[in-house]
Every structure is written in C-alpha cells, then in structure tokens.
Amino acid sequence: MDMNGVAAIVTGGASGLGGATARLLASKGAKVAIFDLNAEVGEATAREIGGLFLPVDVSDDASVTDAIAKAEAAHGVARILVNCAGIATAMRIVDKNGDPHPLGLFRKAVEVNLIGTFNMISKFAARLIAAKIEGEEAGVIVNTASVAAYDGQVGQAAYASSKGGVVGLTLPAARDLAQHRIRVMAIAPGIFLTPMLKGLPEAAQESLGHQVPHPSRLGKPEEYAQLVDSIIANPMLNGDVIRIDGAIRMAPR
C-alpha cells in the first residue's frame, strides 16, 4: 500500500514503538492519528509530525468509538491501524509470602493488551468496510505481540498470556477480514529500548542487550517501525506473526 495521503491510527503512538511508528508513517505521507493516554507526550509527538492526538483508553468501548469518529472527521477513513498500546506487568502467580497473584492485575493486562487490541480491530474494520474502498487492498492492521508470548519468563504470567492472545488472534482475524480485503499481521518484539527500559541504569541496559545473540544490543524503536513499513508495503504478508528479536530466546528469568 502506498501510504501517501492515507489516514492511519497508531495506538500507544505517543512514544516508544508507537512513537517511532507514528513518525515513520508521517514521513511516508500518511495522515496519522495518535491514540494514547499520555496527553503531554502525545500532543508533542502529534505537533512534531503534523498529526492528531486523541486521548484514548483502548479497552473502553465509548472511548475508542468516539476517537475513531474524530480521527475520521479530521483525516478521512483510516486504512492503516498499528496497535502498540499495552502495559507490562510483573508478578509471580504466588509470591514469596504465599499470596496469590491479584486477579485485578491479571485482568488489567488482558483488558489492555488483548481486549484493547480486539476493540480497536473491530471498530476500525467496521468503519473501513462501510467506506467501500476500491482496489485489491482496503486496509492493513498490525498488532504488537511479544516474544513473551512464546518465552514467557518468571513473573510474566499475565503479560505473556495477554500477548499470547494477540498471537492467537492474528490468523482468525486475517481470515475474518480477508473478504473485505483487510490484512492482519502481528509483530513480536524482543528486548527494545522503550521508555520503560530507558529508565534503567546504563549498565542494566547493556546487560539486557548482551543477552541478544546478534546484534548484541537492545532493539531500536525505529527498527520496529521499519518492519511495520515492510508489512504495509508487501500485500502478501497476512495472517502471521513476525519475531523481531535478534535471535533471542528468553531464559526462565
């Protein structure tokens, strides 16, 4: 798909993987709407790329419906959706004191990472289908899974479950939407230099990077965005998950 002049939505687009993606799409001529809860950073990124920021809770029906309508009013019907919004949780199923994992924390991870992704897919696709776009390809959806979906570590039960759900959603979503000429792909990043990791000491960042076989460093958000670009450009990429991880396979802890 040629992105020039095409409306796009990036959830979690204020910073990190989503921020890099929003910048890349805008550089290709896309009209980008950033959906995020971080208003200060989101508005700054939107100004930088000439896009639109909208405060959105992806797990909330009304919030997503309202934001998609506002983005459409500003940019036209979105044909590209990149789901980067997500949260990372870390807690053992039973902690060292013998207390069970709080159900609310598990539910929150699933609500944001999996249900939020599905919520965006369904509402984005409904608007796009109604627009009756002509041609071989109407739209593209790229979701964000994680290597934790395959190599979940100690303390990642909630996070790995939610990202495993994104992996499992990819093929049936692609099959559901194939008749409408909408592709669905997912990316499973390894250890990337996101805002969360930037808060770690440099020595800790280097230690994490050395776990990656090659290149032996943390991934750059721009490299994630580069893969999004490749997926959008190649019409035969559909219904699958691509790992982008430098060949890492996560240890138990």
C-alpha atoms as one frame of an Amber mdcrd trajectory, in Angstrom:
protein
   0.000   0.000   0.000   1.191   3.481  -0.845   0.843   5.461   2.387   0.916
   8.924   0.849  -2.292  10.733   1.826  -3.699   7.666   3.614  -5.223   8.052
   7.083  -3.591   5.936   9.796  -4.144   5.278  13.503  -1.355   4.327  15.900
  -2.354   3.318  19.409   0.285   3.932  22.052   1.680   6.349  19.483   2.964
   8.961  21.906   6.346   7.319  22.466   8.362   4.098  22.243   7.446   1.643
  19.486   4.266   3.554  18.695   6.021   6.913  18.609   8.633   5.642  16.160
   5.871   4.133  14.029   3.853   7.352  14.010   6.937   9.264  12.853   7.716
   6.770  10.088   4.152   6.700   8.757   4.047  10.501   8.736   7.369  10.613
   6.871   5.747   8.457   4.167   2.925  10.955   3.788   0.298   9.277   5.970
  -2.143  11.371   7.976  -1.511   9.983  11.461  -3.844   9.987  14.454  -2.163
   9.100  17.741  -4.338   7.288  20.298  -2.728   7.368  23.750  -3.368   8.211
  27.402  -0.229  10.352  27.765  -1.594  13.713  26.631   1.566  15.756  27.155
   3.863  13.491  25.147   1.140  12.552  22.655   0.341  16.154  21.795   4.041
  16.938  21.409   4.552  13.997  19.044   1.457  14.944  17.043   2.744  18.505
  16.631   6.139  17.189  15.547   4.698  15.026  12.766   1.753  17.216  11.791
  -0.689  14.644  13.092  -3.612  14.478  15.504  -3.577  13.400  19.143  -6.628
  11.914  20.841  -6.756  10.667  24.447  -7.974   7.068  24.228  -8.401   4.095
  26.535  -8.235   1.226  24.023 -10.067  -1.127  26.377 -13.097   1.187  26.606
 -15.896   0.897  24.027 -17.028   4.510  24.081 -13.508   5.941  24.147 -12.470
   4.056  21.012 -15.718   4.714  19.132 -15.508   8.444  19.828 -11.818   8.703
  18.913 -12.191   6.838  15.609 -15.038   9.166  14.626 -12.942  12.242  15.479
  -9.925  10.917  13.602 -12.119  10.198  10.586 -13.578  13.712  10.665 -10.047
  15.135  10.587  -8.268  12.750   8.201 -10.877  10.627   6.444 -11.464   6.902
   6.895  -8.366   5.246   8.340  -6.907   2.436   6.231  -3.912   1.640   8.436
  -4.078   0.602  12.095  -0.998  -0.146  14.191  -1.761  -1.353  17.715   1.142
  -0.524  20.037  -0.792   0.385  23.195  -0.011  -2.010  26.023   1.087  -2.441
  29.593   3.733  -4.680  31.149   3.057  -6.394  34.452   5.483  -8.448  36.534
   4.315 -10.685  39.369   4.558 -14.360  40.242   1.426 -16.477  40.404   2.167
 -16.979  44.102   4.602 -14.505  45.685   7.322 -15.212  48.263   4.834 -14.575
  51.064   2.443 -17.172  49.706  -0.064 -14.615  48.418  -1.787 -15.285  45.087
  -1.431 -13.047  42.058  -4.133 -10.321  42.302  -6.848 -11.161  39.805  -7.352
  -7.481  39.028  -3.759  -7.132  37.820  -4.119 -10.155  35.545  -7.439  -8.851
  34.230  -5.971  -5.398  33.544  -3.154  -6.855  31.408  -5.642  -8.842  29.351
  -8.058  -5.911  29.062  -5.447  -3.519  27.697  -3.161  -5.813  25.699  -5.661
  -8.269  24.233  -9.178  -6.873  24.586  -7.911  -3.392  23.721  -6.310  -4.758
  20.556  -9.512  -6.561  19.569 -11.607  -3.480  20.379  -9.509  -1.375  18.015
  -9.533  -4.040  15.273 -13.298  -4.474  15.248 -14.189  -0.782  15.307 -11.506
   0.211  12.802 -12.559  -2.581  10.427 -16.264  -1.718  10.675 -15.626   1.906
   9.618 -13.293   0.821   6.818 -15.708  -1.791   5.438 -18.515   0.767   5.404
 -16.330   3.103   3.320 -16.264   0.606   0.427 -12.672   1.254  -0.624 -11.915
   0.089  -4.168  -8.884  -1.915  -5.314  -7.065  -5.083  -4.249  -6.354  -3.817
  -0.758  -8.637  -1.842   1.520  -6.510  -1.728   4.651  -3.811  -3.151   6.896
  -3.765  -3.906  10.627  -0.514  -4.528  12.507  -0.750  -5.713  16.118   2.016
  -5.890  18.710   2.599  -9.207  20.446   5.880 -10.029  22.236   8.473 -12.780
  22.431   6.955 -13.298  25.888   4.053 -14.956  24.079   6.469 -17.809  23.344
   9.190 -17.436  26.010   7.295 -16.022  28.978   9.585 -15.587  31.981   9.080
 -15.964  35.706   6.661 -13.259  36.803   5.193 -12.784  33.317   2.081 -14.958
  33.571  -0.308 -12.060  32.969   1.773 -10.311  30.330   2.651 -13.493  28.423
  -0.978 -14.643  28.482  -2.203 -11.349  27.061   0.431 -11.318  24.307  -0.191
 -14.990  23.573  -3.785 -13.962  22.970  -2.631 -11.410  20.401  -0.691 -14.152
  18.617  -3.751 -16.416  18.633  -5.959 -13.599  17.353  -3.843 -12.911  14.274
  -4.845 -15.724  11.915  -8.591 -15.816  12.634  -8.751 -12.016  12.366  -6.983
 -12.174   9.000  -9.404 -14.868   7.837 -12.441 -12.953   9.102 -11.407  -9.777
   7.299  -9.995 -11.312   4.119 -13.317 -10.986   2.294 -13.129  -7.255   2.985
  -9.526  -7.039   1.670  -8.095  -6.081   5.064  -4.812  -7.740   6.057  -3.913
  -8.540   9.674  -0.361  -9.117  10.878   1.419  -9.089  14.228   4.953  -8.300
  15.329   6.576  -9.972  18.341   9.399  -7.692  19.539  12.224  -8.880  21.742
  14.019  -6.524  24.129  13.614  -2.987  22.792  14.730   0.366  24.149  11.301
   1.638  25.140  10.656   4.429  27.696  10.385   1.791  30.432  13.891   0.439
  29.740  15.323   3.924  29.268  14.681   4.437  32.982  17.146   1.664  33.860
  20.822   2.422  34.564  23.056   2.204  31.502  24.806  -0.867  32.924  21.461
  -2.648  33.224  20.569  -1.717  29.637  23.891  -3.097  28.401  23.390  -6.301
  30.382  19.997  -6.860  28.767  21.413  -6.078  25.337  24.193  -8.629  25.744
  21.567 -11.370  26.038  20.695 -10.835  22.369  22.793 -13.084  20.082  23.121
 -10.628  17.189  23.110  -7.710  17.092  24.058  -7.872  20.765  22.144  -4.818
  21.930  18.648  -3.578  22.653  16.388  -3.140  19.671  15.645   0.382  18.486
  12.017   1.529  18.159  12.883   2.701  14.644  13.658  -0.922  13.733  10.189
  -1.964  14.848   8.740   0.856  12.743  10.815  -0.288   9.766   9.150  -3.704
   9.989   5.712  -2.074  10.132   6.638  -0.234   6.941   7.639  -3.504   5.253
   4.390  -5.194   6.286   2.282  -2.343   4.931   4.239  -2.353   1.665   4.006
  -6.108   0.979   0.468  -7.286   0.099   1.282 -10.976   0.597   2.092 -10.578
   4.285  -1.085 -11.632   6.041  -2.222 -13.754   8.974   1.152 -14.305  10.609
   3.415 -13.135  13.440   6.969 -11.941  12.782   9.515 -12.052  15.594  11.972
  -9.153  15.635  14.384 -10.122  18.389  17.997 -10.642  17.228  17.504 -14.431
  17.688  16.969 -14.174  21.449  15.084 -16.923  23.274  14.275 -15.705  26.747
  15.607 -17.665  29.734  13.200 -18.568  32.563  14.346 -15.495  34.488
